Amino acid sequence: MLLLGELADAPLQLLVKPAEGQLVHN
């Protein structure tokens, strides 16, 4: 389960982090 969670977290972080950056810059 931990491996599945890590695999799911990686793409989520790639999507969320840039989204947060856009919100901060805007």
Contact map, one row per residue, 1 for C-alpha under 8 A:
11111000000000000000000000
11111100000000000000000000
11111110000000000000000000
11111111000000000000000000
11111111100000000000000000
01111111110000000000000000
00111111111000000000000000
00011111111100000000000000
00001111111110000000000000
00000111111111000000000000
00000011111111100000000000
00000001111111110000000000
00000000111111111000000000
00000000011111111100000000
00000000001111111110000000
00000000000111111111000000
00000000000011111111100000
00000000000001111111110000
00000000000000111111111000
00000000000000011111111100
00000000000000001111111110
00000000000000000111111111
00000000000000000011111111
00000000000000000001111111
00000000000000000000111111
00000000000000000000011111
